[in-house]
Amino acid sequence: MTRPPDRALWQRLEPTLRLYTLSALVVAHPLLALLAKYPEFFVVRGWSAGKTWLLAAALIVMVPFPLVLLRTALARWGPNRHNLPAGFDLAVVTAATSVWVLQLLHGWRSDYLVAALAILGAVVMGWSIRRFDHVRSFLTFLSPALLVVPLVFMLDPRITRLGKTTPDLATVPATLELTTDAPIFFLVFDALSATALMDENQLINRRRYPHLAALADDATWFPNTSSVARWTLEAVPAILTGNFPEPGKLSRLADHPRNLFTLLGSNYRIVADEASTKLCPPQLNVYPRPEPSDSLPALVSDLGLVYLHRTLPRGYARRLPRVDQAWGNFIDPKGRVDSEVDRFYRFLDTFQSDAEPTLHFLHVVFPHMPYQYLPSGKLFRTEVSKYLRPLGSLEDRRSSEETRIFLYKRYLLQAGLVDKMVGDLVARLQELNLYNRSTVILTADHGGRMAAINYLDDIFFVPLLIKRPHQGHGEVDRQPVSTLDLLPSLFDLLGAEPMNSADRLQRSFLSPGYQPPLQLYQNKQRVPFDLGLHTSKLDLVAWKLEHFGNGEDPRSLYRAGGPRPDLLDLRPEDLDLRDEPRLRVTLDLGGPSIPYDPTSSFAPALISGSSSLDGYDQPCCEFALSVNGTIEATMSSRPDGPNTVRFRCTIPESTLRAGPNDIRVWVVDPNNPQRLLRPNTEK
């Protein structure tokens, strides 16, 4: 007697339904729930609500599809068509259970315990399925998740808000009476701290940043400027609108119709390149750079990396590329920063000397991490080595002075390239006879994230330079000001009347009687801001000058943090040298002969490596590094596994010569500080 057709059909479809259900629960749901918390992921890409719905549908339908095809192939053409599909189903369910346990226990500190519980959960689920038929039935009972998971995502208010329509520009009050039509060049750098640029007088350090100091000679420098928010997608809209961030508002035109671009759109030609925000109406923007098309491989890569961070135990997730420093291109942070430098120079090419009154606006995500540039514009690493990532907890890094110095050194090196970029900007304006007659504004969305070196508040301290047309002399305005009032201050320069926002009078800090806002925006709410915090940045400036100098000796920036400054500039042969064959040293760049091409974009100015201690029974280790016969750096070491230590240091680019460079690592004898031990160097 044959089974009813509908029962036979159901038995064929039920395993497929379970595969889709498991995928919805352990893949689509955690990923969509996380993305719903951060709709900025879609705003940066310019996605509408409809496009996010397509993504949700694709995750539900496409992710399990390869598994369905594989199971179908095993059922039809496998060598054991009756048992293989059942074994396949069991393997998928147990794997999905272990993933679910990993996600459930994601916040636990013990990676080994989490992994053990995930394995235990998989074993229990495998045994239960083989022992109890109703367990398989329960998985089928959960199949409504195929509809519930995407619906919960699509109906989330943070996602439905993406469907908010952009207002008609005719309804935005954008007609301003201006008394000048001078060209405007408005630059917002990312994660650039005012403290990084300052000398002991809170002026721009002329030795380290000559181009910025030269611009300050023709502009007004505001050393006590603060950002209103610590995150880019909150801070940049505040700059462009003059309004406090508000919970639920996204960094796009639909949520901020009254902004710099719409207010000046009837008076100025707009050339705007926004890195992360979408506030400039496309019909007003004449910037020729096309919006990048969505790349499916890049999207899959980003989503896959986000999912792994959400699933893997903390210790394993830390080994992956970070996903909390940008909104995309997570897998290639080096390429992401390279593209920002390229964006800056493409933007300079848009300048025109005979154009109508024009507002040029650029937000460039630089000198934002990863830190890989020298002040000359050359890379000191062709890849972001795992050793450059901070190891251990934030508390561990804060407690190590050598680590703090090394982290901040890399930040200062990359900030040095900002000076060169500003010099190229000014040269371009002078070449086109635009410099004297233009308004130039230079600031940052927020400061550097200096939490790892114990200076958390530095994120609020940003540089601000404003050059008025034909100003011709430098000024220093030490009153506390906020980037929240940059927009009304610019309109003050242009001769426009002050305007009110929804909840405050927008004031120009260029006019008498200015009072800065006494609030910051943190954790989706306003908190009090104590103007006394401005004095705290002097502590960081003092710490910086103590360890890195004031630039009188350009090499001091590279040499900072070394444990044996007394060995610098000596020749190894002038010291007591001994062979130590039990120590083996390997340089990451090879060696001891390391080539340098002055015409290339790479300079081997960061030297790192490891030393094997097998058989070595002395305390270890401090190292000295010689370049072409002269000691240029000293460095401490730290453990990197059993009987292995790691080391790294920076050397001035000026110490390198064209062609091969002899770079050798020496061990400082722990029993005689004037003796160097010559280890075996592995090529």
C-alpha atoms as one frame of an Amber mdcrd trajectory, in Angstrom:
protein
   0.000   0.000   0.000   1.516   3.322  -1.096   1.652   6.435   1.048  -0.625
   9.313   0.157   1.163  11.678  -2.267   0.913  14.609   0.103   2.619  12.664
   2.927   5.452  11.577   0.629   5.906  15.129  -0.594   6.021  16.435   2.959
   8.686  13.906   3.920  10.812  15.113   1.013  10.302  18.790   1.852  10.609
  18.576   5.641  14.438  18.205   5.736  14.776  21.228   3.432  12.456  23.231
   5.654  14.592  22.353   8.675  17.744  23.535   6.900  16.128  26.865   6.112
  14.823  27.187   9.667  18.218  26.506  11.212  19.856  29.016   8.886  17.285
  31.655   9.779  17.864  31.132  13.502  21.660  30.875  13.673  22.734  32.973
  10.662  20.088  35.467   9.558  18.643  36.358  12.962  21.861  37.326  14.838
  23.194  39.189  11.800  19.983  41.119  11.113  19.475  41.888  14.808  22.959
  43.369  14.965  22.536  45.380  11.748  19.212  46.766  13.011  21.120  48.306
  15.939  23.419  50.103  13.504  21.370  51.460  10.585  24.406  53.647   9.812
  25.796  50.549   8.075  23.135  51.139   5.421  23.199  54.954   5.488  26.894
  55.025   4.587  26.087  52.843   1.587  23.142  55.003   0.597  20.654  52.163
   0.985  16.917  52.652   1.176  14.615  50.594   3.401  13.637  48.528   0.367
  17.212  47.510  -0.264  17.624  46.361   3.323  14.506  44.238   2.904  16.085
  42.588  -0.111  19.144  41.853   2.012  16.955  40.216   4.676  15.225  38.102
   2.037  18.562  37.108   0.512  19.915  35.985   3.883  16.845  33.824   4.446
  16.753  32.313   0.952  20.323  32.188  -0.315  22.478  31.263   2.694  21.087
  27.722   3.162  20.702  27.122  -0.580  24.141  25.458  -1.058  23.332  23.051
   1.796  20.004  22.203   0.187  21.730  21.467  -3.131  24.330  19.297  -1.412
  21.702  17.308   0.459  19.691  16.826  -2.719  22.794  15.550  -4.517  23.555
  13.104  -1.693  19.958  11.838  -1.722  19.956  11.228  -5.482  23.485  10.270
  -6.419  25.278   9.387  -3.191  26.776   5.895  -2.748  24.407   5.274   0.152
  21.329   7.287  -0.734  19.348   6.101   2.279  21.814   6.846   5.113  23.873
   9.765   3.792  21.041  12.352   3.893  20.188  11.380   7.486  23.845  11.675
   8.495  24.050  15.008   6.687  20.984  16.301   8.558  22.491  15.198  11.877
  25.795  16.952  11.112  24.048  20.209  10.169  21.855  20.231  13.276  24.757
  19.553  15.646  26.901  22.203  13.943  24.056  24.719  14.153  23.627  23.900
  17.855  27.294  24.561  18.592  27.099  27.885  16.721  23.973  28.845  18.666
  25.718  28.086  21.979  28.723  30.176  20.897  26.418  33.088  20.154  24.513
  32.649  23.397  27.733  32.697  25.456  29.540  35.267  23.319  30.152  37.683
  26.202  31.867  35.138  28.450  35.545  35.716  29.163  36.760  32.107  29.115
  37.200  31.024  25.495  37.947  27.430  26.479  34.806  27.130  28.591  32.664
  28.578  25.796  34.174  26.172  23.258  33.679  23.232  25.613  30.032  24.116
  26.206  29.473  24.525  22.463  30.842  21.041  21.853  28.777  19.664  24.720
  25.639  21.291  23.298  26.307  19.759  19.896  26.793  16.295  21.439  23.592
  16.565  23.460  21.613  17.728  20.424  23.034  14.932  18.267  22.119  12.342
  20.861  18.630  13.828  21.326  17.848  13.762  17.623  18.890  10.149  17.285
  17.035   9.175  20.466  13.810  11.207  20.227  11.811  11.715  17.069   9.925
  14.666  18.526  13.184  16.712  18.609  13.181  16.714  14.804   9.523  17.621
  14.898  10.302  20.548  17.193  12.773  21.922  14.628  10.039  21.758  12.050
   7.695  23.479  14.501  10.144  26.434  14.541   9.783  26.965  10.776   7.655
  30.163  11.172  11.011  31.774  11.992  11.462  31.971   8.209   8.853  34.741
   8.234   9.265  36.104  11.753  13.024  36.824  11.492  12.874  39.067   8.393
   9.608  40.694   9.505  11.056  41.697  12.890  14.008  43.239  11.055  11.946
  45.024   8.416   9.497  46.434  10.978  12.221  47.660  13.327  11.755  51.468
  13.631  15.453  52.015  12.983  15.119  50.223   9.640  11.738  51.612   8.617
  13.212  55.082   9.211  15.425  54.464   6.183  12.254  54.784   4.143  11.725
  58.385   5.248  11.520  60.495   2.122  13.854  63.394   1.427  11.989  66.695
   1.679  11.492  68.916  -1.313  14.279  71.478  -1.255  11.737  74.145  -2.073
  10.333  73.678   1.443  13.741  74.238   3.077  14.415  77.894   3.942  17.623
  78.258   1.943  17.557  81.872   0.788  20.223  83.845   2.641  21.273  87.424
   2.209  25.068  87.378   2.117  27.496  90.271   1.927  30.311  88.270   0.346
  30.737  85.524  -2.197  34.321  84.547  -1.372  35.234  80.935  -2.211  34.955
  78.579   0.769  37.217  75.588   1.399  35.908  73.564   4.328  37.956  70.520
   5.393  37.064  68.079   8.154  39.722  65.551   9.068  38.856  62.431  11.049
  40.290  61.595  14.487  42.767  64.487  14.426  43.496  65.741  17.936  44.469
  69.314  18.673  46.883  67.988  21.297  48.860  66.131  18.640  49.625  69.458
  16.938  50.369  71.613  19.977  53.562  72.836  21.553  53.898  73.867  25.186
  52.071  77.171  24.464  49.083  75.434  22.816  50.239  76.790  19.460  50.868
  74.605  16.435  54.303  73.026  16.721  56.196  74.757  13.925  59.035  72.243
  13.832  56.792  69.206  13.482  53.992  70.795  11.428  55.471  73.639   9.351
  52.634  73.758   6.805  49.894  73.909   9.427  51.865  76.587  11.271  52.226
  78.548   8.032  48.458  78.406   7.542  48.008  79.575  11.145  50.212  82.586
  10.299  47.411  83.730   7.978  44.441  82.468  10.026  42.876  82.364  13.476
  43.833  79.395  15.627  41.354  78.251  18.263  43.334  76.033  20.694  40.331
  75.412  22.981  37.954  73.869  20.475  35.838  70.871  21.386  33.675  68.526
  19.403  30.128  67.923  20.550  30.216  64.141  19.998  32.756  61.333  19.967
  31.461  59.484  16.877  31.772  60.577  13.255  28.148  60.022  12.292  27.056
  62.239  15.171  29.839  64.838  15.059  29.807  65.614  11.321  26.041  66.280
  11.092  26.402  68.555  14.148  29.074  70.530  12.278  26.965  70.743   9.131
  23.683  71.697  10.848  24.625  73.490  14.061  22.215  71.208  15.921  22.813
  68.713  18.696  22.573  65.075  17.623  19.264  63.461  18.454  18.457  59.801
  19.122  17.024  58.128  16.046  18.263  60.695  13.548  20.557  59.305  10.895
  23.363  61.116   9.129  21.459  61.836   5.895  19.533  64.564   4.197  16.091
  63.204   5.103  16.864  63.694   8.801  18.830  66.953   8.399  17.225  68.955
   5.590  18.485  72.257   6.965  22.257  72.056   6.631  25.272  73.830   5.199
  24.564  72.647   1.653  20.857  73.389   1.461  21.320  76.779   3.138  24.066
  77.871   0.746  22.789  76.032  -2.313  21.099  79.097  -3.814  24.184  81.278
  -3.311  27.054  78.910  -3.955  28.061  76.198  -6.347  28.565  73.072  -4.187
  31.487  70.659  -4.552  31.107  68.229  -1.646  32.732  64.903  -0.938  31.281
  63.346   2.220  33.038  60.277   3.540  30.271  58.766   5.673  27.329  61.172
   5.781  24.735  61.843   3.086  23.597  65.410   3.783  24.339  67.118   0.469
  21.449  66.895  -2.024  22.703  65.185  -5.199  21.048  67.837  -7.390  23.160
  70.530  -5.739  26.472  68.668  -5.746  28.650  69.056  -8.833  31.492  66.933
  -7.481  32.480  64.672 -10.369  33.391  61.649  -8.274  30.682  59.029  -8.884
  29.146  57.210  -5.999  30.747  53.763  -5.697  28.509  50.968  -6.837  27.663
  48.247  -4.374  30.128  45.398  -4.686  28.584  42.043  -3.856  31.908  40.398
  -2.907  32.772  43.340  -0.629  29.315  43.215   1.003  29.555  39.455   1.538
  33.041  39.898   3.006  31.875  42.630   5.394  28.803  40.709   6.525  30.801
  37.519   6.959  33.346  39.275   9.139  30.612  40.901  11.233  29.008  37.486
  11.704  32.283  35.911  12.824  32.812  38.695  15.362  29.298  38.066  16.638
  29.824  34.293  16.887  33.406  33.431  17.781  34.673  33.606  21.376  36.380
  36.877  22.253  39.930  35.582  22.078  39.458  34.245  18.564  37.475  37.273
  17.382  40.340  39.579  18.429  42.528  37.896  15.809  40.184  38.977  13.032
  40.260  42.372  11.289  38.391  44.903  13.396  34.855  45.948  12.484  34.500
  48.825  14.949  36.733  51.360  13.176  34.770  51.866   9.951  31.478  51.035
   8.270  32.849  48.807   5.521  35.878  47.304   3.808  36.784  45.644   7.097
  39.020  43.033   5.524  41.437  45.591   4.041  42.043  48.441   6.524  45.273
  49.404   4.773  43.481  49.828   1.456  40.729  51.782   3.201  43.193  54.347
   4.521  45.065  54.475   1.213  41.823  55.345  -0.547  41.243  58.240   1.862
  44.615  59.780   0.975  43.739  59.362  -2.697  40.363  61.024  -2.075  42.097
  64.067  -0.646  44.279  64.578  -3.689  41.420  63.916  -6.128  39.512  66.617
  -4.293  42.319  69.148  -4.865  41.952  68.533  -8.597  38.404  69.944  -8.504
  39.570  73.468  -7.610  38.977  76.076 -10.325  40.241  79.651 -10.328  37.529
  81.179 -12.540  34.469  79.333 -11.235  31.389  80.998  -9.801  31.251  81.342
  -5.976  31.928  77.819  -4.783  31.795  75.912  -1.530  34.294  73.070  -1.481
  33.624  70.631   1.369  35.641  67.516   2.157  35.424  65.081   5.049  38.402
  62.748   4.775  38.743  59.755   7.118  42.339  60.526   8.001  44.518  60.266
  10.119  42.095  57.644  11.383  43.587  54.226  12.156  45.158  51.971  11.046
  48.353  53.965  11.458  50.723  53.069   8.628  52.042  56.315   7.146  55.170
  58.357   7.705  55.057  62.169   7.565  56.648  61.981   4.110  53.597  60.149
   2.788  55.351  56.811   2.499  54.055  53.630   4.051  56.148  52.073   6.786
  54.294  48.775   6.376  52.964  47.107   3.257  50.545  45.177   5.451  49.052
  45.602   8.875  51.047  43.032  10.794  49.308  41.214  13.597  52.060  42.430
  15.887  51.001  46.025  15.309  47.627  45.279  16.819  47.575  45.941  20.568
  47.712  42.713  22.537  45.983  42.078  25.814  43.232  44.049  27.452  42.879
  47.811  27.436  44.072  47.846  31.055  47.212  45.900  30.102  48.073  48.409
  27.377  47.506  51.371  29.677  49.848  49.927  32.276  52.749  49.534  29.828
  54.481  52.872  29.265  56.506  51.448  26.378  53.329  50.247  24.647  51.590
  53.577  25.196  54.537  55.424  23.665  54.637  53.085  20.682  50.905  53.440
  20.013  50.996  57.227  20.233  54.161  57.381  18.141  52.401  55.696  15.230
  49.530  58.156  15.590  51.905  61.131  15.511  53.709  59.749  12.461  50.441
  59.485  10.563  49.305  62.894  11.814  52.522  64.224  10.300  51.171  63.378
   6.862  48.220  65.701   7.549  50.736  68.544   7.611  52.014  67.601   4.164
  48.437  67.353   2.853  47.627  70.825   4.195  50.785  72.152   2.554  49.688
  70.677  -0.769  46.220  72.193  -0.290  47.621  75.677   0.288  50.049  75.302
  -2.642  47.154  74.342  -4.903  45.120  77.359  -3.790  48.095  79.663  -4.326
  48.731  78.162  -7.738  45.175  79.093  -8.766  45.331  82.536  -7.079  42.549
  81.450  -4.714  44.320  81.463  -1.371  44.192  85.144  -0.386  40.597  85.738
  -1.408  39.149  82.535   0.086  37.725  81.430   3.390  39.561  78.311   4.562
  38.213  76.252   7.486  40.124  73.276   8.842  38.881  71.146  11.719  38.144
  67.533  12.711  35.009  65.622  13.614  36.589  64.390  16.847  40.006  63.828
  18.337  42.095  60.685  18.471  40.930  57.719  20.480  43.602  57.904  23.161
  41.899  55.620  25.678  44.717  53.098  25.275  47.226  55.638  26.611  45.042
  56.816  29.507  43.740  60.040  27.898  40.068  59.309  27.270  38.951  62.948
  27.043  41.288  63.682  24.153  38.567  62.504  21.798  36.750  65.813  22.327
  39.682  68.146  21.578  39.915  69.065  17.891  41.943  71.610  15.934  40.251
  74.623  14.365  41.783  77.074  11.910  39.702  79.722  10.139  41.340  81.931
   7.508  39.231  84.877   6.422  39.608  86.395   2.952  42.712  88.627   2.826
  43.336  88.105   6.543  47.082  88.233   6.079  48.093  87.809   9.730  47.775
  85.153  12.384  45.605  85.391  15.478  45.045  83.153  18.484  41.585  83.049
  20.047  41.790  81.143  23.318  38.113  81.272  24.252  36.449  77.845  24.486
  34.460  77.188  21.314  32.523  74.241  19.928  32.324  72.775  16.446  28.558
  72.851  17.035  28.781  76.587  16.312  30.952  76.378  13.206  27.954  76.814
  10.901  26.628  80.038  12.485  30.203  81.338  12.662  30.664  80.720   8.942
  27.394  82.513   8.217  28.654  85.359  10.389  31.692  85.605   8.107  29.384
  85.649   5.106  27.252  88.434   6.593  24.110  86.357   7.209  21.789  86.867
  10.162  21.926  84.409  13.108  19.440  81.561  12.923  17.747  79.482  15.569
  17.732  75.728  15.681  14.954  73.682  17.207  16.162  74.141  20.778  18.907
  76.752  20.944  20.083  80.033  19.531  22.927  79.293  17.180  25.717  81.675
  18.129  28.812  82.736  16.247  32.024  82.496  18.235  33.363  85.299  16.002
  30.947  87.758  17.619  31.077  89.308  21.108  29.246  87.633  23.948  29.646
  84.093  22.677  28.940  81.344  25.200  29.821  77.774  24.196  27.327  74.961
  24.758  27.931  73.233  28.061  26.742  69.844  26.893  28.165  66.888  24.996
  26.379  64.052  23.272  27.297  60.614  24.601  25.454  57.302  24.649  22.439
  58.799  22.873  21.932  61.551  25.431  23.232  64.962  26.389  25.619  65.151
  29.306  27.207  68.184  30.989  30.517  69.435  29.613  32.887  71.047  32.066
  34.977  73.729  30.367  37.675  72.874  32.869  38.343  69.754  30.807  40.284
  71.965  28.427  43.045  72.132  31.021  43.318  68.329  31.025  44.643  68.311
  27.484  47.704  70.139  28.752  48.620  66.950  30.615  48.692  65.022  27.346
  50.708  67.780  25.653  53.218  67.678  28.514  53.429  63.871  28.315  53.912
  64.075  24.556  56.688  66.661  24.779  58.408  64.711  27.538  58.646  61.549
  25.471  58.785  62.798  21.887  60.423  66.196  22.208  59.404  69.400  20.465
  60.789  68.467  17.065  64.122  70.217  17.426  65.685  66.805  16.800  63.504
  65.129  14.123  64.787  61.729  15.223  63.303  62.059  18.722  59.851  61.080
  17.462  61.144  57.769  16.108  63.426  56.996  19.036  60.915  57.608  21.816
  60.281  54.748  24.208  63.599  52.977  23.834  64.949  51.597  27.133  68.622
  52.439  26.441  68.965  55.950  24.975  72.624  55.952  26.070  73.429  53.487
  23.264  72.012  55.629  20.470  74.449  56.885  17.809  77.183  54.497  19.009
  78.775  51.919  16.760  78.466  48.311  17.964  82.174  47.699  17.534  82.867
  50.484  20.023  81.229  48.316  22.690  82.120  44.934  24.115  80.754  42.391
  21.606  80.185  38.702  22.302  78.601  35.965  20.236  75.478  34.327  21.646
  74.557  31.391  19.360  71.739  30.255  21.675  69.694  33.289  20.653  68.141
  33.243  17.200  66.593  36.400  15.732  64.234  36.624  12.767  63.270  39.960
  11.202  59.819  40.193   9.634  61.252  42.058   6.629  64.087  39.580   6.158
  67.600  40.718   6.641  70.122  41.605   7.711  70.195  43.264   4.285  66.954
  45.214   3.726  66.546  47.169   0.463  65.212  50.719   0.227  64.095  52.500
  -2.934  63.663  56.264  -2.330  61.331  56.489  -5.337  58.899  53.872  -4.019
  55.906  54.466  -1.759  57.362  52.240   0.960  60.087  52.911   3.508  61.122
  50.113   5.932  61.020  52.451   8.915  59.268  50.009  11.239  61.425  47.047
  12.143  59.914  44.108  13.974  60.766  40.498  14.558  61.071  37.657  17.024
  63.764  35.919  19.000  63.867  32.274  19.990  65.149  31.625  23.509  65.567
  27.841  23.297  68.614  26.979  25.377  69.160  30.569  26.540  69.068  30.714
  30.331  69.614  34.443  30.976  66.961  37.128  31.584  65.586  38.439  28.315
  65.669  40.908  26.757  66.498  44.422  25.694  67.589  44.861  22.091  69.610
  47.398  20.151  69.137  47.941  16.418  71.969  49.131  14.195  71.409  50.590
  10.751  74.435  50.644   8.476  76.775  50.375  11.416  75.165  52.861  13.847
  72.741  52.103  16.680  69.513  53.928  15.781  67.014  52.370  18.203  66.702
  50.316  21.356  63.671  48.274  22.283  62.152  46.072  24.924  60.590  42.697
  24.247  57.471  40.910  25.306  56.481  37.228  25.332  54.926  35.715  22.242
  54.570  32.077  23.120  56.824  29.500  24.777  60.506  30.485  24.542  59.783
  33.284  22.060  59.717  37.057  22.420  58.716  39.808  20.003  60.219  43.258
  19.490  59.591  46.308  17.323  60.873  49.828  16.870  60.817  52.702  14.404
  63.809  54.249  12.682  64.019  57.624  10.905  63.558  57.396   7.177  66.634
  59.606   6.846  68.849  56.805   8.185  68.065  54.619   5.168  70.140  54.821
   2.022  69.262  53.795  -1.496  69.904  50.135  -2.096  70.633  47.502   0.567
  70.782  48.546   4.203  72.582  46.512   6.844  70.081  46.200   9.710  71.145
  44.090  12.647  69.636  43.269  16.020  71.815  43.002  19.112  70.914  41.781
  22.585  71.969  43.958  25.511  73.777  41.725  27.980  71.626  41.687  31.169
  74.805  41.350  33.232  76.787  44.111  31.508  74.858  47.080  30.014  77.903
  48.047  27.912  78.100  44.652  26.240  76.152  43.559  23.185  75.439  39.943
  22.341  75.449  38.950  18.677  72.614  36.438  18.065  72.205  34.167  15.086
  70.134  36.025  12.490  67.844  33.755  10.475  67.166  34.882   6.925
